[in-house]
């Protein structure tokens, strides 16, 4: 199958959406599918407000048209709701071509953390965006239930995976091995919606290690001088850093899944988190982590869990299983409609008008 994957989030960004799409594309390719990533790379972009590292494509419509005309996909999936995702959605709707979407990010909560915009308004816009899709993919049962409660329809489960060849127990990173124990690590983007101060503000023995970067880094470094900030770490170095931790702390209340948790488990590291969507779907209570409304208590309890069990249980999350769900949810484009992907917008409109006139004439 020829699959077009459209995403406003792509390299050099570092986040769960990019990781998910890269691993999905790699796994699909290994299964014999042909995947085309439609991303902002190479386009004129502007910085996302309050997120300068996130680049938003300017006027991506012509680029989207060229890509889809050249690729002639058998299925189209839109992963994000930004300018590029909107352009692909518009292109498909103009030609009545089916497509699917996925709900990766709780933007209403992110937006509300920065500006006084009601959740109801943001969710109304997202319902409109995803409502045009044949199906909307969600990562967990908890997220699915929440979105159904907000009026979303045609939801399809698409779990996440972990690459066990990459994430596995390794010797601890030498920079972190010498730190006072226990080492409490937190991995990800340093941003306000990640609720990081709920962790950094705790009075606990040991060392807090922040692995990642983002718009709040300078503020957090100044406010919490006792914490260690490593910046982003990738590949084997990240795995060595995770393996050095005694516990992974996941303080976010707004993530839709939380890949960092299963990556930490795969390295033999238990997780401490709040009992909220994401952790509720990923963590086996008192087995691979501890969920508690008191994060300090969750950390203390998680430190007592067996690391070998954590690593073994991570095998539940496979990218091959995730891709089977992904493929099952796609909306294949009927053969008769594939030619319309190469048609110009004006020719599509003319064809519709002609068809309506013919229908009207037949009726008379």
Residue frames as qw, qx, qy, qz and C-alpha x, y, z in Angstrom:
[[0.000, 0.887, 0.461, 0.000, 0.00, 0.00, 0.00],
 [0.369, 0.360, -0.026, 0.856, 1.14, 3.54, -0.77],
 [0.376, -0.755, -0.500, 0.197, 0.52, 5.64, 2.34],
 [0.209, 0.606, -0.067, 0.765, 0.83, 9.42, 2.61],
 [0.526, -0.567, -0.490, 0.403, 1.53, 10.57, 6.18],
 [0.148, 0.723, 0.068, 0.671, 1.03, 14.31, 6.69],
 [0.607, -0.602, -0.371, 0.363, 2.44, 16.00, 9.78],
 [0.051, 0.946, -0.089, 0.307, 3.30, 19.54, 10.85],
 [0.554, -0.708, 0.437, -0.030, 5.61, 17.94, 13.42],
 [0.931, 0.296, -0.074, 0.199, 8.80, 16.46, 11.99],
 [0.723, -0.246, 0.010, 0.646, 12.58, 16.58, 12.31],
 [0.424, 0.289, -0.684, 0.519, 14.44, 18.44, 13.70],
 [0.567, -0.500, 0.144, -0.639, 11.67, 18.61, 16.32],
 [0.300, 0.110, -0.913, 0.252, 11.99, 16.15, 19.19],
 [0.525, -0.120, 0.368, -0.758, 8.70, 14.98, 20.67],
 [0.526, 0.047, 0.826, -0.196, 6.40, 12.00, 20.95],
 [0.676, 0.615, 0.185, -0.361, 4.55, 12.79, 17.73],
 [0.376, 0.726, -0.539, -0.201, 7.75, 12.79, 15.67],
 [0.207, -0.354, 0.908, -0.088, 9.00, 9.61, 17.34],
 [0.643, 0.261, 0.641, -0.330, 5.67, 7.86, 16.76],
 [0.660, 0.684, 0.004, -0.309, 5.51, 8.81, 13.09],
 [0.202, 0.674, -0.700, -0.125, 9.15, 7.90, 12.41],
 [0.324, -0.195, 0.914, -0.144, 8.79, 4.47, 14.05],
 [0.678, 0.426, 0.480, -0.359, 5.49, 3.90, 12.26],
 [0.552, 0.736, -0.260, -0.293, 6.96, 4.83, 8.87],
 [0.043, 0.556, -0.829, -0.039, 10.02, 2.62, 9.44],
 [0.470, 0.000, 0.852, -0.232, 7.91, -0.36, 10.52],
 [0.686, 0.563, 0.274, -0.371, 5.45, 0.04, 7.64],
 [0.406, 0.726, -0.499, -0.243, 8.36, 0.22, 5.19],
 [0.148, -0.379, 0.912, -0.055, 9.85, -2.97, 6.65],
 [0.569, 0.244, 0.727, -0.296, 6.47, -4.64, 6.02],
 [0.405, 0.223, 0.709, 0.533, 6.62, -3.74, 2.33],
 [0.158, 0.879, 0.443, -0.084, 4.49, -0.60, 2.28],
 [0.435, 0.339, 0.105, 0.828, 5.60, 2.63, 0.59],
 [0.263, -0.797, -0.426, 0.339, 5.34, 5.66, 2.88],
 [0.330, 0.520, 0.089, 0.783, 5.62, 9.31, 1.86],
 [0.323, -0.579, -0.446, 0.602, 6.03, 11.83, 4.69],
 [0.155, 0.730, 0.275, 0.607, 4.48, 15.19, 3.88],
 [0.532, -0.596, -0.315, 0.512, 6.15, 17.58, 6.33],
 [0.071, 0.985, 0.056, -0.145, 7.21, 21.25, 6.53],
 [0.628, -0.396, 0.376, 0.554, 10.85, 20.42, 5.72],
 [0.403, 0.113, 0.504, 0.755, 12.11, 22.71, 2.98],
 [0.019, 0.774, 0.527, 0.350, 9.10, 25.05, 3.17],
 [0.030, 0.465, -0.192, 0.864, 8.93, 28.66, 4.31],
 [0.536, -0.494, -0.673, 0.120, 7.93, 28.53, 7.97],
 [0.158, -0.691, 0.201, -0.676, 7.25, 30.76, 10.94],
 [0.171, 0.122, -0.834, 0.510, 7.81, 30.05, 14.61],
 [0.442, -0.568, -0.669, -0.183, 4.86, 28.78, 16.61],
 [0.236, -0.737, 0.143, -0.617, 3.86, 31.35, 19.27],
 [0.602, -0.624, 0.400, -0.296, 5.62, 30.52, 22.57],
 [0.886, -0.108, 0.426, 0.146, 7.31, 27.52, 20.86],
 [0.229, 0.808, -0.376, -0.391, 10.09, 28.89, 18.64],
 [0.254, -0.336, 0.878, 0.227, 11.49, 25.40, 18.02],
 [0.486, 0.425, 0.763, -0.025, 8.21, 24.38, 16.36],
 [0.011, 0.281, -0.397, -0.874, 8.06, 25.67, 12.78],
 [0.520, 0.519, 0.597, -0.323, 4.72, 26.11, 11.03],
 [0.416, 0.184, 0.612, 0.647, 4.53, 25.96, 7.24],
 [0.210, 0.539, 0.088, -0.811, 3.42, 29.10, 5.41],
 [0.634, 0.497, -0.151, -0.572, 1.00, 28.57, 2.50],
 [0.360, -0.292, 0.875, 0.140, 1.66, 24.82, 2.13],
 [0.728, 0.422, 0.342, -0.417, -1.24, 24.26, -0.31],
 [0.605, 0.663, -0.369, -0.241, 0.79, 24.16, -3.55],
 [0.025, 0.488, -0.866, 0.106, 3.38, 21.85, -1.97],
 [0.564, 0.041, 0.733, -0.378, 0.66, 19.50, -0.72],
 [0.748, 0.534, 0.088, -0.384, -0.90, 19.39, -4.19],
 [0.427, 0.651, -0.615, -0.120, 2.43, 18.56, -5.84],
 [0.180, -0.351, 0.891, -0.225, 3.23, 15.83, -3.33],
 [0.632, 0.182, 0.647, -0.387, -0.13, 14.08, -3.54],
 [0.697, 0.615, -0.107, -0.354, -0.31, 14.35, -7.32],
 [0.331, 0.616, -0.714, -0.044, 3.16, 12.83, -7.69],
 [0.200, -0.280, 0.893, -0.291, 2.77, 10.12, -5.06],
 [0.649, -0.073, -0.494, -0.575, -0.77, 8.91, -5.90],
 [0.169, -0.245, 0.837, -0.459, -1.37, 7.37, -2.45],
 [0.416, -0.269, -0.830, -0.254, -3.72, 4.49, -1.71],
 [0.472, -0.721, -0.498, 0.097, -4.48, 6.01, 1.71],
 [0.182, 0.598, -0.173, 0.761, -3.91, 9.39, 3.38],
 [0.585, -0.589, -0.494, 0.258, -3.41, 9.96, 7.10],
 [0.068, 0.761, -0.102, 0.637, -3.23, 13.42, 8.70],
 [0.640, -0.200, -0.592, 0.448, -1.34, 13.35, 12.00],
 [0.258, -0.319, -0.330, 0.850, -1.58, 16.99, 13.09],
 [0.146, 0.812, 0.563, -0.056, -4.01, 19.89, 13.00],
 [0.258, -0.594, 0.117, 0.753, -1.55, 22.61, 11.92],
 [0.356, 0.650, -0.197, -0.642, -1.30, 24.49, 8.60],
 [0.165, 0.326, -0.851, -0.377, 0.03, 21.48, 6.70],
 [0.157, 0.230, 0.945, -0.173, -2.59, 19.13, 8.11],
 [0.359, 0.615, 0.355, -0.605, -5.27, 21.67, 7.22],
 [0.295, 0.555, -0.476, -0.615, -3.95, 21.93, 3.66],
 [0.070, 0.085, -0.973, -0.202, -4.09, 18.15, 3.15],
 [0.230, 0.425, 0.778, -0.401, -7.58, 18.03, 4.67],
 [0.355, 0.639, 0.049, -0.681, -8.73, 20.79, 2.34],
 [0.216, 0.411, -0.726, -0.507, -7.20, 19.05, -0.69],
 [0.026, 0.101, 0.994, 0.011, -8.92, 15.76, 0.13],
 [0.271, 0.525, 0.622, -0.514, -12.29, 17.32, 0.88],
 [0.323, 0.573, -0.215, -0.722, -12.27, 19.28, -2.39],
 [0.379, 0.302, -0.775, -0.406, -11.88, 15.95, -4.23],
 [0.842, -0.215, 0.054, -0.492, -14.09, 13.92, -1.90],
 [0.640, 0.301, -0.686, 0.169, -11.17, 11.63, -1.15],
 [0.773, -0.600, -0.185, -0.094, -11.40, 9.77, 2.20],
 [0.363, 0.528, -0.551, 0.534, -8.70, 10.29, 4.80],
 [0.705, -0.539, -0.437, 0.145, -8.01, 9.51, 8.45],
 [0.011, 0.797, -0.294, 0.528, -6.60, 11.67, 11.24],
 [0.682, -0.227, -0.596, 0.358, -5.00, 11.10, 14.62],
 [0.343, -0.879, -0.028, -0.332, -5.34, 12.92, 17.93],
 [0.723, 0.163, -0.438, 0.509, -1.83, 13.16, 19.37],
 [0.283, 0.089, -0.350, 0.888, -1.90, 16.30, 21.48],
 [0.163, -0.734, -0.634, 0.180, -4.33, 17.85, 23.94],
 [0.288, 0.353, 0.123, 0.882, -4.05, 21.28, 22.39],
 [0.328, -0.771, -0.310, -0.450, -7.03, 22.77, 24.28],
 [0.710, -0.650, -0.145, 0.227, -5.24, 22.20, 27.59],
 [0.637, -0.017, 0.088, 0.765, -1.95, 23.47, 26.16],
 [0.107, 0.574, 0.259, 0.769, -3.60, 26.62, 24.84],
 [0.482, -0.792, -0.283, -0.244, -5.45, 27.28, 28.09],
 [0.745, -0.422, -0.135, 0.499, -2.16, 27.09, 30.00],
 [0.446, 0.001, 0.152, 0.882, -0.97, 30.13, 28.01],
 [0.140, -0.151, -0.213, -0.955, -4.00, 32.16, 26.97],
 [0.369, 0.177, 0.621, -0.668, -7.55, 32.66, 28.33],
 [0.491, 0.126, -0.565, -0.651, -9.23, 30.58, 25.63],
 [0.751, -0.156, 0.396, -0.506, -12.07, 28.32, 26.87],
 [0.339, -0.165, 0.916, 0.139, -11.63, 24.59, 26.47],
 [0.566, 0.509, 0.602, -0.242, -15.06, 24.42, 24.83],
 [0.413, 0.822, -0.140, -0.367, -13.95, 26.69, 21.97],
 [0.001, -0.580, 0.780, 0.234, -10.76, 24.73, 21.29],
 [0.409, 0.042, 0.910, -0.045, -12.54, 21.38, 21.41],
 [0.574, 0.646, 0.348, -0.364, -15.25, 22.68, 19.07],
 [0.331, 0.762, -0.438, -0.345, -12.58, 23.54, 16.50],
 [0.124, -0.370, 0.916, 0.092, -10.92, 20.13, 16.89],
 [0.562, 0.299, 0.731, -0.246, -14.27, 18.34, 16.53],
 [0.555, 0.746, 0.030, -0.367, -14.77, 20.18, 13.26],
 [0.143, 0.669, -0.688, -0.243, -11.27, 19.30, 12.03],
 [0.169, -0.195, 0.966, -0.008, -11.49, 15.59, 12.86],
 [0.594, 0.343, 0.537, -0.491, -15.19, 15.29, 12.04],
 [0.595, 0.616, -0.264, -0.443, -14.42, 15.28, 8.31],
 [0.071, 0.454, -0.884, -0.085, -12.22, 12.19, 8.64],
 [0.735, -0.070, -0.598, -0.312, -13.40, 8.63, 8.09],
 [0.798, -0.463, -0.347, 0.170, -11.80, 7.74, 11.42],
 [0.032, -0.851, 0.366, -0.374, -9.75, 9.50, 14.08],
 [0.779, 0.039, -0.560, 0.279, -6.98, 7.44, 15.70],
 [0.417, -0.785, 0.241, -0.389, -6.47, 7.65, 19.47],
 [0.345, 0.491, -0.763, 0.239, -3.70, 6.11, 21.53],
 [0.071, 0.041, -0.880, 0.467, -5.61, 4.75, 24.53],
 [0.239, -0.538, -0.799, -0.125, -8.95, 3.70, 25.98],
 [0.234, -0.614, -0.421, 0.625, -8.94, 6.58, 28.45],
 [0.024, -0.301, 0.253, 0.919, -8.38, 9.18, 25.74],
 [0.142, -0.252, -0.786, -0.547, -11.06, 7.55, 23.59],
 [0.238, -0.626, -0.724, 0.166, -13.59, 7.81, 26.42],
 [0.172, -0.555, -0.175, 0.795, -12.71, 11.45, 27.08],
 [0.038, 0.157, -0.462, -0.872, -13.07, 12.44, 23.43],
 [0.181, -0.420, -0.829, -0.323, -16.36, 10.58, 23.07],
 [0.227, -0.651, -0.573, 0.443, -17.56, 12.57, 26.06],
 [0.051, -0.555, 0.060, 0.828, -16.72, 15.74, 24.14],
 [0.615, 0.613, 0.197, -0.455, -18.64, 14.70, 21.06],
 [0.124, 0.539, -0.726, -0.408, -15.92, 13.12, 18.90],
 [0.895, 0.180, 0.247, -0.324, -17.05, 10.24, 16.70],
 [0.873, 0.459, -0.162, 0.041, -15.57, 7.42, 14.60],
 [0.235, -0.785, 0.565, -0.095, -12.63, 6.85, 16.97],
 [0.935, 0.211, -0.283, 0.036, -10.14, 4.04, 16.32],
 [0.678, -0.679, 0.253, 0.123, -7.52, 2.70, 18.74],
 [0.709, 0.574, -0.277, 0.301, -3.89, 3.03, 17.69],
 [0.725, -0.657, 0.028, 0.205, -1.48, 2.16, 20.49],
 [0.187, 0.874, -0.449, 0.022, 2.22, 2.98, 20.63],
 [0.968, 0.016, -0.176, 0.178, 5.32, 0.82, 20.75],
 [0.331, -0.840, 0.412, 0.124, 8.91, 0.76, 21.89],
 [0.714, 0.535, -0.450, 0.037, 11.99, -0.41, 20.01],
 [0.836, -0.525, 0.158, -0.004, 13.44, -3.06, 22.31],
 [0.831, 0.253, -0.024, 0.495, 16.63, -3.26, 20.24],
 [0.217, 0.642, -0.148, 0.720, 17.35, 0.34, 21.23],
 [0.421, -0.585, 0.286, -0.631, 15.75, 0.65, 24.66],
 [0.887, -0.175, -0.422, 0.062, 17.12, -2.02, 26.98],
 [0.610, -0.777, 0.081, 0.133, 19.07, -2.06, 30.26],
 [0.663, 0.547, -0.226, 0.459, 22.59, -0.69, 29.74],
 [0.564, -0.233, -0.360, 0.706, 25.38, 0.49, 32.05],
 [0.072, -0.903, -0.337, 0.257, 24.52, 3.88, 33.56],
 [0.416, 0.803, -0.021, 0.427, 25.80, 7.03, 31.91],
 [0.637, -0.044, -0.390, 0.663, 29.06, 7.99, 33.69],
 [0.002, -0.385, 0.085, -0.919, 27.91, 11.60, 34.24],
 [0.627, -0.442, -0.113, -0.631, 24.83, 10.40, 36.11],
 [0.822, -0.134, -0.541, 0.117, 26.29, 7.33, 37.84],
 [0.442, 0.085, -0.481, 0.752, 28.21, 9.54, 40.29],
 [0.288, -0.486, -0.048, -0.824, 25.18, 11.58, 41.39],
 [0.248, -0.122, 0.738, -0.616, 23.67, 11.18, 44.88],
 [0.274, -0.243, -0.878, -0.310, 21.02, 8.43, 44.90],
 [0.608, 0.361, 0.687, 0.168, 18.27, 7.97, 44.16],
 [0.056, -0.175, 0.409, 0.894, 18.42, 9.49, 40.68],
 [0.388, 0.600, 0.624, -0.317, 14.95, 10.68, 39.67],
 [0.209, -0.090, 0.528, 0.818, 14.85, 11.36, 35.94],
 [0.444, 0.670, 0.419, -0.423, 12.31, 13.23, 33.87],
 [0.382, -0.045, 0.634, 0.670, 12.49, 13.04, 30.06],
 [0.292, 0.695, 0.631, 0.181, 10.90, 15.32, 27.50],
 [0.205, 0.620, 0.173, 0.737, 10.15, 18.86, 26.45],
 [0.289, -0.325, -0.489, 0.757, 10.66, 21.47, 29.15],
 [0.146, -0.371, -0.364, -0.842, 7.39, 23.34, 28.74],
 [0.330, -0.209, 0.390, -0.833, 4.69, 24.70, 31.02],
 [0.805, -0.061, -0.172, -0.565, 2.06, 22.09, 30.09],
 [0.680, 0.159, -0.706, 0.121, 4.35, 19.27, 31.25],
 [0.673, -0.682, -0.088, -0.273, 3.71, 20.24, 34.90],
 [0.704, 0.300, -0.483, 0.426, 7.41, 19.89, 35.69],
 [0.063, -0.525, 0.440, -0.726, 7.36, 22.02, 38.83],
 [0.844, -0.354, -0.005, -0.403, 5.10, 19.46, 40.49],
 [0.941, 0.013, -0.206, 0.270, 8.22, 17.26, 40.41],
 [0.487, 0.450, -0.285, 0.692, 11.01, 19.80, 40.76],
 [0.285, -0.628, 0.184, -0.700, 9.36, 21.40, 43.79],
 [0.887, -0.361, -0.267, -0.108, 9.31, 18.17, 45.82],
 [0.206, -0.746, 0.577, -0.263, 11.55, 17.90, 48.88],
 [0.998, -0.028, 0.008, -0.056, 13.11, 14.48, 48.38],
 [0.498, -0.607, 0.535, 0.313, 16.59, 13.03, 48.94],
 [0.719, 0.209, 0.556, 0.360, 18.67, 12.23, 45.88],
 [0.130, -0.345, 0.352, 0.860, 19.08, 14.02, 42.55],
 [0.564, 0.654, 0.410, -0.292, 16.50, 15.31, 40.10],
 [0.327, -0.232, 0.603, 0.690, 17.68, 15.00, 36.47],
 [0.531, 0.668, 0.237, -0.463, 15.90, 16.74, 33.60],
 [0.442, -0.088, 0.704, 0.549, 16.69, 15.11, 30.25],
 [0.319, 0.698, 0.593, 0.245, 15.40, 17.37, 27.50],
 [0.207, -0.110, 0.048, 0.971, 15.05, 20.98, 26.49],
 [0.027, 0.690, 0.673, 0.265, 12.39, 23.53, 25.73],
 [0.042, 0.734, 0.121, 0.667, 11.08, 27.06, 26.30],
 [0.582, -0.776, -0.039, -0.241, 11.03, 26.77, 30.11],
 [0.853, 0.022, -0.313, 0.417, 14.58, 25.51, 30.58],
 [0.292, 0.421, -0.288, 0.809, 16.21, 28.80, 31.63],
 [0.495, -0.552, 0.048, -0.669, 13.40, 29.58, 34.05],
 [0.930, -0.311, -0.167, -0.108, 13.54, 26.13, 35.62],
 [0.739, 0.187, -0.337, 0.552, 17.35, 26.12, 35.88],
 [0.045, 0.493, -0.264, 0.828, 17.25, 29.44, 37.72],
 [0.645, -0.465, 0.030, -0.606, 14.43, 28.34, 40.02],
 [0.951, -0.275, 0.112, -0.080, 15.81, 24.86, 40.82],
 [0.219, 0.788, -0.574, 0.025, 19.62, 25.08, 40.94],
 [0.517, -0.383, 0.750, -0.154, 19.87, 21.71, 42.68],
 [0.861, 0.334, 0.359, -0.138, 18.50, 19.85, 39.66],
 [0.382, -0.323, 0.640, 0.583, 20.70, 18.58, 36.83],
 [0.617, 0.668, 0.138, -0.391, 19.71, 19.69, 33.31],
 [0.632, -0.182, 0.620, 0.427, 21.35, 17.60, 30.59],
 [0.343, 0.474, -0.374, -0.719, 19.65, 18.95, 27.47],
 [0.899, 0.247, -0.061, -0.358, 18.43, 16.54, 24.82],
 [0.299, -0.423, 0.844, 0.140, 20.11, 13.14, 24.63],
 [0.774, 0.355, -0.191, -0.489, 19.55, 10.75, 21.75],
 [0.751, 0.337, -0.565, -0.057, 20.14, 7.13, 20.78],
 [0.764, -0.083, -0.562, 0.307, 22.46, 5.06, 22.93],
 [0.182, 0.236, -0.414, 0.860, 23.36, 8.07, 25.08],
 [0.550, -0.331, -0.009, -0.767, 19.70, 8.51, 26.03],
 [0.875, -0.179, -0.427, -0.140, 19.45, 4.82, 26.88],
 [0.578, 0.078, -0.541, 0.606, 22.53, 5.06, 29.13],
 [0.130, -0.293, 0.256, -0.912, 20.96, 8.11, 30.83],
 [0.743, -0.291, -0.185, -0.574, 17.68, 6.29, 31.41],
 [0.842, -0.064, -0.519, 0.135, 19.52, 3.23, 32.71],
 [0.325, 0.229, -0.502, 0.768, 21.23, 5.46, 35.28],
 [0.421, -0.390, 0.064, -0.816, 17.88, 6.46, 36.79],
 [0.060, 0.034, 0.918, -0.390, 16.32, 4.77, 39.79],
 [0.279, 0.604, 0.701, -0.258, 12.89, 6.03, 38.78],
 [0.124, 0.280, 0.424, 0.852, 11.37, 7.94, 35.87],
 [0.092, 0.511, 0.533, -0.668, 9.07, 10.70, 37.06],
 [0.084, 0.361, 0.636, 0.677, 6.26, 11.62, 34.66],
 [0.004, 0.366, 0.516, -0.774, 4.46, 14.65, 36.14],
 [0.198, -0.015, -0.419, -0.886, 2.42, 15.60, 33.06],
 [0.386, 0.339, 0.708, -0.486, -1.36, 15.65, 33.37],
 [0.503, 0.634, 0.025, -0.587, -2.00, 16.49, 29.70],
 [0.028, 0.384, -0.824, -0.416, -0.17, 13.85, 27.63],
 [0.807, 0.141, -0.152, -0.553, -2.23, 11.53, 25.44],
 [0.946, 0.063, -0.314, 0.040, 0.17, 8.60, 25.93],
 [0.397, -0.818, 0.412, -0.055, 3.72, 9.18, 27.15],
 [0.855, 0.383, -0.339, 0.087, 6.31, 7.23, 25.15],
 [0.112, 0.648, -0.612, 0.438, 8.98, 8.08, 27.73],
 [0.690, -0.366, 0.445, -0.437, 7.28, 5.78, 30.23],
 [0.983, 0.116, 0.130, -0.056, 7.51, 2.62, 28.13],
 [0.585, 0.646, -0.381, 0.308, 11.02, 3.55, 26.99],
 [0.213, -0.625, 0.588, -0.467, 12.06, 3.84, 30.65],
 [0.873, -0.166, 0.342, -0.305, 10.38, 0.53, 31.50],
 [0.899, 0.409, -0.144, 0.064, 12.25, -1.13, 28.63],
 [0.352, 0.626, -0.526, 0.455, 15.49, 0.06, 30.27],
 [0.595, -0.222, -0.708, 0.309, 14.37, -1.50, 33.55],
 [0.073, 0.079, -0.333, 0.937, 13.30, 1.78, 35.17],
 [0.054, -0.599, -0.785, 0.144, 9.99, 2.01, 37.10],
 [0.032, 0.470, 0.264, 0.842, 7.72, 5.03, 36.65],
 [0.099, -0.485, -0.610, 0.619, 6.09, 7.43, 39.11],
 [0.038, -0.252, -0.419, -0.871, 3.17, 9.46, 37.79],
 [0.423, 0.087, 0.353, -0.830, -0.26, 10.89, 38.51],
 [0.361, 0.276, 0.891, 0.000, -3.32, 8.66, 37.86],
 [0.371, 0.639, 0.024, -0.673, -4.35, 10.50, 34.68],
 [0.843, 0.517, 0.130, -0.078, -4.85, 9.57, 30.99],
 [0.418, 0.717, -0.542, 0.133, -1.58, 8.31, 29.56],
 [0.045, -0.409, 0.836, -0.364, -0.12, 6.79, 32.72],
 [0.698, 0.002, 0.486, -0.527, -3.43, 5.03, 33.45],
 [0.871, 0.416, -0.043, -0.257, -3.17, 3.26, 30.09],
 [0.545, 0.619, -0.547, 0.147, 0.56, 2.51, 30.16],
 [0.007, -0.470, 0.749, -0.467, 1.53, 1.67, 33.74],
 [0.714, -0.296, -0.627, -0.095, 0.68, -1.55, 35.55],
 [0.392, -0.774, 0.187, -0.461, 0.11, -0.37, 39.09],
 [0.631, -0.596, 0.482, -0.121, 2.79, -1.62, 41.52],
 [0.910, 0.119, 0.331, 0.221, 4.40, -3.65, 38.70],
 [0.607, 0.396, 0.181, 0.665, 5.92, -1.23, 36.18],
 [0.110, 0.369, -0.111, 0.916, 5.24, 1.91, 38.17],
 [0.158, -0.501, -0.708, 0.472, 3.13, 3.63, 40.77],
 [0.048, -0.535, -0.339, -0.773, 0.32, 6.11, 40.14],
 [0.352, -0.551, -0.597, 0.464, -0.68, 8.34, 43.05],
 [0.034, 0.926, 0.261, 0.271, -2.19, 11.77, 43.55],
 [0.423, -0.850, 0.270, 0.158, 0.77, 12.42, 45.87],
 [0.703, 0.633, -0.319, 0.066, 3.71, 12.37, 43.43],
 [0.062, -0.656, 0.689, -0.302, 6.28, 12.10, 46.23],
 [0.724, -0.162, 0.595, -0.308, 4.55, 8.96, 47.50],
 [0.878, 0.461, 0.025, -0.122, 4.48, 7.56, 43.96],
 [0.400, 0.726, -0.533, 0.171, 8.25, 8.11, 43.70],
 [0.335, -0.500, 0.723, -0.339, 9.02, 6.49, 47.05],
 [0.835, 0.055, 0.472, -0.277, 6.88, 3.46, 46.21],
 [0.784, 0.599, -0.139, -0.085, 8.21, 3.10, 42.65],
 [0.098, 0.733, -0.659, 0.136, 11.77, 2.91, 43.96],
 [0.552, -0.285, 0.742, -0.252, 10.89, -0.46, 45.52],
 [0.867, 0.370, 0.118, -0.312, 9.76, -2.10, 42.26],
 [0.754, -0.176, 0.540, 0.329, 11.72, -4.80, 40.44],
 [0.145, 0.663, -0.381, -0.628, 13.68, -3.49, 37.46],
 [0.119, -0.120, 0.917, 0.362, 13.79, -6.82, 35.63],
 [0.272, 0.537, 0.783, -0.156, 10.00, -7.04, 35.72],
 [0.211, 0.780, 0.062, -0.585, 9.73, -3.52, 34.28],
 [0.046, 0.492, -0.666, -0.558, 11.99, -4.45, 31.37],
 [0.174, 0.120, 0.963, 0.164, 10.11, -7.68, 30.67],
 [0.263, 0.641, 0.646, -0.321, 6.67, -6.04, 30.71],
 [0.126, 0.635, -0.200, -0.736, 7.73, -3.39, 28.16],
 [0.120, -0.072, 0.867, 0.479, 7.52, -6.09, 25.49],
 [0.301, 0.579, 0.714, -0.255, 3.73, -5.62, 25.60],
 [0.270, 0.852, 0.062, -0.445, 4.22, -2.52, 23.45],
 [0.603, -0.011, 0.605, 0.520, 5.29, -3.50, 19.94],
 [0.182, 0.493, -0.235, -0.818, 5.54, -1.23, 16.90],
 [0.120, -0.014, -0.877, -0.465, 4.46, -4.15, 14.71],
 [0.036, -0.526, -0.828, 0.190, 1.27, -4.52, 16.75],
 [0.055, 0.633, 0.197, -0.746, 0.76, -0.76, 16.65],
 [0.132, 0.330, -0.539, -0.764, 1.17, -0.73, 12.86],
 [0.040, -0.276, -0.937, -0.209, -1.37, -3.54, 12.49],
 [0.025, 0.682, 0.588, -0.435, -3.87, -1.29, 14.25],
 [0.030, 0.563, -0.181, -0.806, -2.81, 1.65, 12.10],
 [0.069, 0.089, -0.783, -0.611, -3.32, -0.27, 8.85],
 [0.015, -0.440, -0.897, 0.024, -6.69, -1.62, 10.02],
 [0.022, 0.711, 0.439, -0.549, -7.96, 1.91, 10.59],
 [0.098, -0.284, 0.396, 0.868, -6.89, 3.50, 7.30],
 [0.576, 0.589, 0.376, -0.423, -9.50, 4.54, 4.73],
 [0.492, -0.018, 0.639, 0.591, -8.31, 3.16, 1.36],
 [0.293, 0.506, -0.119, -0.803, -9.01, 5.50, -1.53],
 [0.774, 0.380, 0.494, -0.112, -11.27, 3.78, -4.08],
 [0.560, 0.012, 0.524, 0.642, -9.56, 3.22, -7.42],
 [0.251, 0.734, 0.504, 0.381, -12.07, 5.46, -9.17],
 [0.207, -0.970, -0.119, 0.042, -11.15, 8.36, -6.88],
 [0.694, -0.387, 0.189, 0.577, -7.36, 8.07, -7.07],
 [0.463, 0.426, 0.364, 0.687, -7.28, 9.93, -10.38],
 [0.111, -0.922, -0.272, -0.251, -8.93, 12.94, -8.72],
 [0.618, -0.644, 0.020, 0.451, -5.81, 13.43, -6.59],
 [0.504, -0.051, 0.368, 0.780, -4.01, 14.57, -9.74],
 [0.151, 0.727, 0.514, 0.429, -6.83, 16.87, -10.81],
 [0.139, 0.216, -0.174, 0.951, -6.67, 20.62, -10.27],
 [0.116, 0.362, 0.645, -0.663, -9.18, 22.22, -7.93],
 [0.386, 0.373, -0.112, -0.836, -10.86, 24.05, -10.83],
 [0.420, 0.121, -0.785, -0.440, -11.26, 20.86, -12.86],
 [0.113, -0.217, -0.919, 0.310, -12.80, 19.14, -9.84],
 [0.243, 0.417, 0.381, -0.789, -15.32, 21.96, -9.46],
 [0.427, 0.322, -0.430, -0.728, -16.15, 21.88, -13.19],
 [0.302, 0.004, -0.941, -0.155, -16.63, 18.11, -13.04],
 [0.041, 0.324, 0.787, -0.524, -19.01, 18.48, -10.10],
 [0.348, 0.429, 0.084, -0.830, -21.06, 21.17, -11.87],
 [0.407, 0.238, -0.684, -0.557, -21.25, 19.04, -15.02],
 [0.190, -0.120, -0.970, 0.097, -22.35, 16.01, -13.02],
 [0.170, 0.394, 0.587, -0.686, -25.06, 18.03, -11.27],
 [0.408, 0.393, -0.210, -0.797, -26.35, 19.39, -14.58],
 [0.362, 0.112, -0.860, -0.343, -26.46, 15.89, -16.04],
 [0.066, -0.247, -0.897, 0.360, -28.34, 14.64, -12.99],
 [0.267, 0.436, 0.307, -0.802, -30.76, 17.56, -13.22],
 [0.411, 0.320, -0.495, -0.695, -31.29, 16.92, -16.95],
 [0.258, -0.029, -0.960, -0.103, -31.96, 13.23, -16.37],
 [0.074, 0.343, 0.744, -0.568, -34.52, 14.12, -13.72],
 [0.380, 0.458, 0.047, -0.802, -36.33, 16.41, -16.14]]
